[in-house]
Amino acid sequence: MQAYAAGDQIAFAELYRRQEQRLYGFLERRLPPGRKHFASDLFQKTWLQVHRSRREFEPGRGFGAWFFTIALNALRDFVGKASFRLDVPDEDRSETASDEDVEANLLIRERMALAEELLGRLPAAQREVLLMSEWDGLSAREIGGIAGLSENAARQALFRAKRRLRELLQDKEGGRS
Protein backbone atom coordinates (compact mmCIF):
# COMPACT_ATOMS: atom_id res chain seq x y z
CA MET A 1 0.00 0.00 0.00
CA GLN A 2 2.84 2.36 0.78
CA ALA A 3 4.25 1.94 -2.73
CA TYR A 4 0.86 2.65 -4.26
CA ALA A 5 0.41 5.72 -2.04
CA ALA A 6 3.75 6.93 -3.38
CA GLY A 7 2.45 6.62 -6.96
CA ASP A 8 3.48 3.11 -8.02
CA GLN A 9 0.71 1.88 -10.36
CA ILE A 10 2.15 -1.65 -10.48
CA ALA A 11 1.72 -1.79 -6.70
CA PHE A 12 -1.94 -0.92 -7.15
CA ALA A 13 -2.42 -3.73 -9.67
CA GLU A 14 -0.91 -6.21 -7.21
CA LEU A 15 -3.01 -4.85 -4.34
CA TYR A 16 -6.14 -5.16 -6.44
CA ARG A 17 -5.27 -8.71 -7.47
CA ARG A 18 -4.72 -9.76 -3.84
CA GLN A 19 -7.89 -8.16 -2.47
CA GLU A 20 -10.38 -8.47 -5.35
CA GLN A 21 -12.14 -11.71 -4.36
CA ARG A 22 -11.88 -11.06 -0.65
CA LEU A 23 -13.50 -7.62 -0.97
CA TYR A 24 -16.26 -8.79 -3.27
CA GLY A 25 -17.17 -11.62 -0.90
CA PHE A 26 -17.03 -9.27 2.08
CA LEU A 27 -19.57 -6.96 0.46
CA GLU A 28 -21.81 -9.62 -1.06
CA ARG A 29 -22.21 -11.52 2.23
CA ARG A 30 -23.46 -8.40 3.94
CA LEU A 31 -26.17 -7.61 1.41
CA PRO A 32 -29.58 -9.18 1.91
CA PRO A 33 -30.94 -11.67 -0.62
CA GLY A 34 -32.24 -9.85 -3.66
CA ARG A 35 -29.69 -7.07 -3.24
CA LYS A 36 -26.51 -9.07 -3.89
CA HIS A 37 -26.19 -7.53 -7.35
CA PHE A 38 -25.30 -4.21 -5.68
CA ALA A 39 -22.01 -5.74 -4.51
CA SER A 40 -20.30 -4.74 -7.77
CA ASP A 41 -21.29 -1.08 -7.29
CA LEU A 42 -20.04 -1.12 -3.71
CA PHE A 43 -16.88 -2.88 -4.86
CA GLN A 44 -16.14 -0.02 -7.27
CA LYS A 45 -17.00 2.64 -4.68
CA THR A 46 -14.64 1.00 -2.20
CA TRP A 47 -11.73 1.00 -4.66
CA LEU A 48 -12.46 4.58 -5.62
CA GLN A 49 -12.34 5.59 -1.96
CA VAL A 50 -9.11 3.59 -1.47
CA HIS A 51 -7.62 5.56 -4.36
CA ARG A 52 -8.82 8.88 -2.95
CA SER A 53 -7.58 8.04 0.56
CA ARG A 54 -4.29 6.36 -0.38
CA ARG A 55 -2.13 9.14 1.03
CA GLU A 56 -3.98 8.98 4.37
CA PHE A 57 -3.04 5.32 4.94
CA GLU A 58 -1.13 4.84 8.19
CA PRO A 59 1.13 1.76 7.97
CA GLY A 60 1.03 1.21 11.74
CA ARG A 61 -2.73 0.69 11.64
CA GLY A 62 -2.51 -2.26 9.28
CA PHE A 63 -3.82 -2.49 5.75
CA GLY A 64 -6.67 -4.95 6.41
CA ALA A 65 -8.31 -2.81 9.07
CA TRP A 66 -8.01 0.34 6.95
CA PHE A 67 -9.22 -1.33 3.76
CA PHE A 68 -12.23 -3.13 5.24
CA THR A 69 -13.25 -0.06 7.23
CA ILE A 70 -13.55 1.76 3.91
CA ALA A 71 -15.62 -1.13 2.52
CA LEU A 72 -17.85 -1.24 5.60
CA ASN A 73 -18.42 2.51 5.41
CA ALA A 74 -19.40 2.23 1.73
CA LEU A 75 -21.84 -0.52 2.66
CA ARG A 76 -23.32 1.43 5.56
CA ASP A 77 -23.68 4.51 3.38
CA PHE A 78 -25.47 2.45 0.72
CA VAL A 79 -27.83 0.78 3.19
CA GLY A 80 -28.62 4.15 4.78
CA LYS A 81 -29.50 5.68 1.41
CA ALA A 82 -31.37 2.66 0.00
CA SER A 83 -34.87 3.86 0.74
CA PHE A 84 -36.13 2.70 -2.64
CA ARG A 85 -37.58 -0.76 -3.24
CA LEU A 86 -35.13 -3.28 -4.62
CA ASP A 87 -36.82 -6.09 -6.51
CA VAL A 88 -35.63 -9.62 -6.02
CA PRO A 89 -34.64 -11.02 -9.41
CA ASP A 90 -36.35 -14.20 -10.57
CA GLU A 91 -34.34 -17.31 -9.85
CA ASP A 92 -33.00 -19.36 -12.72
CA ARG A 93 -34.90 -22.59 -13.05
CA SER A 94 -33.53 -25.52 -14.98
CA GLU A 95 -36.09 -27.82 -16.53
CA THR A 96 -33.49 -30.57 -16.81
CA ALA A 97 -32.57 -30.75 -13.12
CA SER A 98 -32.79 -34.20 -11.59
CA ASP A 99 -34.79 -35.00 -8.46
CA GLU A 100 -31.51 -35.35 -6.52
CA ASP A 101 -30.39 -31.91 -7.68
CA VAL A 102 -33.70 -30.37 -6.67
CA GLU A 103 -33.60 -32.10 -3.28
CA ALA A 104 -29.99 -31.07 -2.65
CA ASN A 105 -30.84 -27.50 -3.67
CA LEU A 106 -33.77 -27.40 -1.24
CA LEU A 107 -31.62 -28.72 1.60
CA ILE A 108 -28.95 -26.11 0.92
CA ARG A 109 -31.58 -23.36 0.82
CA GLU A 110 -33.10 -24.54 4.11
CA ARG A 111 -29.69 -24.52 5.80
CA MET A 112 -28.86 -21.10 4.38
CA ALA A 113 -32.23 -19.76 5.52
CA LEU A 114 -31.59 -21.11 9.03
CA ALA A 115 -28.11 -19.58 9.09
CA GLU A 116 -29.45 -16.22 7.93
CA GLU A 117 -32.26 -16.37 10.50
CA LEU A 118 -29.90 -17.14 13.37
CA LEU A 119 -27.36 -14.55 12.28
CA GLY A 120 -30.20 -12.05 12.06
CA ARG A 121 -31.01 -12.69 15.72
CA LEU A 122 -27.51 -11.78 16.86
CA PRO A 123 -26.87 -8.21 17.96
CA ALA A 124 -25.37 -6.26 15.05
CA ALA A 125 -21.92 -5.97 16.63
CA GLN A 126 -21.73 -9.73 17.31
CA ARG A 127 -22.97 -10.57 13.83
CA GLU A 128 -20.37 -8.31 12.26
CA VAL A 129 -17.36 -9.71 14.18
CA LEU A 130 -18.52 -13.25 13.42
CA LEU A 131 -18.84 -12.51 9.69
CA MET A 132 -15.47 -10.78 9.61
CA SER A 133 -13.81 -13.76 11.28
CA GLU A 134 -15.55 -16.76 9.79
CA TRP A 135 -16.54 -15.53 6.35
CA ASP A 136 -13.89 -12.94 5.59
CA GLY A 137 -11.00 -14.66 7.33
CA LEU A 138 -9.91 -11.54 9.21
CA SER A 139 -7.76 -11.86 12.30
CA ALA A 140 -8.80 -10.55 15.72
CA ARG A 141 -6.27 -7.76 15.24
CA GLU A 142 -7.83 -6.75 11.91
CA ILE A 143 -11.34 -7.00 13.34
CA GLY A 144 -10.30 -4.83 16.26
CA GLY A 145 -8.86 -2.24 13.90
CA ILE A 146 -12.09 -2.10 11.90
CA ALA A 147 -14.41 -2.12 14.90
CA GLY A 148 -12.31 0.24 17.02
CA LEU A 149 -11.53 -2.45 19.60
CA SER A 150 -8.35 -3.87 21.03
CA GLU A 151 -7.31 -7.29 19.77
CA ASN A 152 -8.38 -8.85 23.08
CA ALA A 153 -11.76 -7.11 23.00
CA ALA A 154 -12.28 -8.38 19.43
CA ARG A 155 -11.45 -11.93 20.58
CA GLN A 156 -13.92 -11.62 23.44
CA ALA A 157 -16.65 -10.25 21.14
CA LEU A 158 -16.04 -13.14 18.75
CA PHE A 159 -16.23 -15.67 21.59
CA ARG A 160 -19.52 -14.18 22.77
CA ALA A 161 -20.96 -14.15 19.24
CA LYS A 162 -20.13 -17.83 18.74
CA ARG A 163 -21.55 -18.73 22.12
CA ARG A 164 -24.79 -16.85 21.39
CA LEU A 165 -25.10 -18.44 17.96
CA ARG A 166 -24.73 -21.91 19.54
CA GLU A 167 -27.45 -21.04 22.06
CA LEU A 168 -29.78 -19.89 19.29
CA LEU A 169 -29.14 -23.07 17.32
CA GLN A 170 -29.81 -25.24 20.38
CA ASP A 171 -33.04 -23.35 21.03
CA LYS A 172 -34.08 -23.80 17.40
CA GLU A 173 -33.23 -27.51 17.35
CA GLY A 174 -34.99 -27.98 20.66
CA GLY A 175 -38.17 -26.57 19.15
CA ARG A 176 -38.11 -23.46 21.34
CA SER A 177 -37.65 -21.09 18.41
C-alpha positions as CSV (number, residue, x, y, z in Angstrom):
1,M,0.0,0.0,0.0
2,Q,2.8,2.4,0.8
3,A,4.3,1.9,-2.7
4,Y,0.9,2.7,-4.3
5,A,0.4,5.7,-2.0
6,A,3.8,6.9,-3.4
7,G,2.4,6.6,-7.0
8,D,3.5,3.1,-8.0
9,Q,0.7,1.9,-10.4
10,I,2.1,-1.7,-10.5
11,A,1.7,-1.8,-6.7
12,F,-1.9,-0.9,-7.2
13,A,-2.4,-3.7,-9.7
14,E,-0.9,-6.2,-7.2
15,L,-3.0,-4.8,-4.3
16,Y,-6.1,-5.2,-6.4
17,R,-5.3,-8.7,-7.5
18,R,-4.7,-9.8,-3.8
19,Q,-7.9,-8.2,-2.5
20,E,-10.4,-8.5,-5.4
21,Q,-12.1,-11.7,-4.4
22,R,-11.9,-11.1,-0.7
23,L,-13.5,-7.6,-1.0
24,Y,-16.3,-8.8,-3.3
25,G,-17.2,-11.6,-0.9
26,F,-17.0,-9.3,2.1
27,L,-19.6,-7.0,0.5
28,E,-21.8,-9.6,-1.1
29,R,-22.2,-11.5,2.2
30,R,-23.5,-8.4,3.9
31,L,-26.2,-7.6,1.4
32,P,-29.6,-9.2,1.9
33,P,-30.9,-11.7,-0.6
34,G,-32.2,-9.8,-3.7
35,R,-29.7,-7.1,-3.2
36,K,-26.5,-9.1,-3.9
37,H,-26.2,-7.5,-7.3
38,F,-25.3,-4.2,-5.7
39,A,-22.0,-5.7,-4.5
40,S,-20.3,-4.7,-7.8
41,D,-21.3,-1.1,-7.3
42,L,-20.0,-1.1,-3.7
43,F,-16.9,-2.9,-4.9
44,Q,-16.1,0.0,-7.3
45,K,-17.0,2.6,-4.7
46,T,-14.6,1.0,-2.2
47,W,-11.7,1.0,-4.7
48,L,-12.5,4.6,-5.6
49,Q,-12.3,5.6,-2.0
50,V,-9.1,3.6,-1.5
51,H,-7.6,5.6,-4.4
52,R,-8.8,8.9,-3.0
53,S,-7.6,8.0,0.6
54,R,-4.3,6.4,-0.4
55,R,-2.1,9.1,1.0
56,E,-4.0,9.0,4.4
57,F,-3.0,5.3,4.9
58,E,-1.1,4.8,8.2
59,P,1.1,1.8,8.0
60,G,1.0,1.2,11.7
61,R,-2.7,0.7,11.6
62,G,-2.5,-2.3,9.3
63,F,-3.8,-2.5,5.8
64,G,-6.7,-4.9,6.4
65,A,-8.3,-2.8,9.1
66,W,-8.0,0.3,7.0
67,F,-9.2,-1.3,3.8
68,F,-12.2,-3.1,5.2
69,T,-13.2,-0.1,7.2
70,I,-13.6,1.8,3.9
71,A,-15.6,-1.1,2.5
72,L,-17.8,-1.2,5.6
73,N,-18.4,2.5,5.4
74,A,-19.4,2.2,1.7
75,L,-21.8,-0.5,2.7
76,R,-23.3,1.4,5.6
77,D,-23.7,4.5,3.4
78,F,-25.5,2.5,0.7
79,V,-27.8,0.8,3.2
80,G,-28.6,4.1,4.8
81,K,-29.5,5.7,1.4
82,A,-31.4,2.7,0.0
83,S,-34.9,3.9,0.7
84,F,-36.1,2.7,-2.6
85,R,-37.6,-0.8,-3.2
86,L,-35.1,-3.3,-4.6
87,D,-36.8,-6.1,-6.5
88,V,-35.6,-9.6,-6.0
89,P,-34.6,-11.0,-9.4
90,D,-36.4,-14.2,-10.6
91,E,-34.3,-17.3,-9.8
92,D,-33.0,-19.4,-12.7
93,R,-34.9,-22.6,-13.0
94,S,-33.5,-25.5,-15.0
95,E,-36.1,-27.8,-16.5
96,T,-33.5,-30.6,-16.8
97,A,-32.6,-30.7,-13.1
98,S,-32.8,-34.2,-11.6
99,D,-34.8,-35.0,-8.5
100,E,-31.5,-35.4,-6.5
101,D,-30.4,-31.9,-7.7
102,V,-33.7,-30.4,-6.7
103,E,-33.6,-32.1,-3.3
104,A,-30.0,-31.1,-2.6
105,N,-30.8,-27.5,-3.7
106,L,-33.8,-27.4,-1.2
107,L,-31.6,-28.7,1.6
108,I,-28.9,-26.1,0.9
109,R,-31.6,-23.4,0.8
110,E,-33.1,-24.5,4.1
111,R,-29.7,-24.5,5.8
112,M,-28.9,-21.1,4.4
113,A,-32.2,-19.8,5.5
114,L,-31.6,-21.1,9.0
115,A,-28.1,-19.6,9.1
116,E,-29.5,-16.2,7.9
117,E,-32.3,-16.4,10.5
118,L,-29.9,-17.1,13.4
119,L,-27.4,-14.6,12.3
120,G,-30.2,-12.0,12.1
121,R,-31.0,-12.7,15.7
122,L,-27.5,-11.8,16.9
123,P,-26.9,-8.2,18.0
124,A,-25.4,-6.3,15.0
125,A,-21.9,-6.0,16.6
126,Q,-21.7,-9.7,17.3
127,R,-23.0,-10.6,13.8
128,E,-20.4,-8.3,12.3
129,V,-17.4,-9.7,14.2
130,L,-18.5,-13.2,13.4
131,L,-18.8,-12.5,9.7
132,M,-15.5,-10.8,9.6
133,S,-13.8,-13.8,11.3
134,E,-15.5,-16.8,9.8
135,W,-16.5,-15.5,6.3
136,D,-13.9,-12.9,5.6
137,G,-11.0,-14.7,7.3
138,L,-9.9,-11.5,9.2
139,S,-7.8,-11.9,12.3
140,A,-8.8,-10.5,15.7
141,R,-6.3,-7.8,15.2
142,E,-7.8,-6.7,11.9
143,I,-11.3,-7.0,13.3
144,G,-10.3,-4.8,16.3
145,G,-8.9,-2.2,13.9
146,I,-12.1,-2.1,11.9
147,A,-14.4,-2.1,14.9
148,G,-12.3,0.2,17.0
149,L,-11.5,-2.5,19.6
150,S,-8.3,-3.9,21.0
151,E,-7.3,-7.3,19.8
152,N,-8.4,-8.9,23.1
153,A,-11.8,-7.1,23.0
154,A,-12.3,-8.4,19.4
155,R,-11.4,-11.9,20.6
156,Q,-13.9,-11.6,23.4
157,A,-16.6,-10.3,21.1
158,L,-16.0,-13.1,18.7
159,F,-16.2,-15.7,21.6
160,R,-19.5,-14.2,22.8
161,A,-21.0,-14.1,19.2
162,K,-20.1,-17.8,18.7
163,R,-21.6,-18.7,22.1
164,R,-24.8,-16.9,21.4
165,L,-25.1,-18.4,18.0
166,R,-24.7,-21.9,19.5
167,E,-27.4,-21.0,22.1
168,L,-29.8,-19.9,19.3
169,L,-29.1,-23.1,17.3
170,Q,-29.8,-25.2,20.4
171,D,-33.0,-23.3,21.0
172,K,-34.1,-23.8,17.4
173,E,-33.2,-27.5,17.3
174,G,-35.0,-28.0,20.7
175,G,-38.2,-26.6,19.1
176,R,-38.1,-23.5,21.3
177,S,-37.7,-21.1,18.4
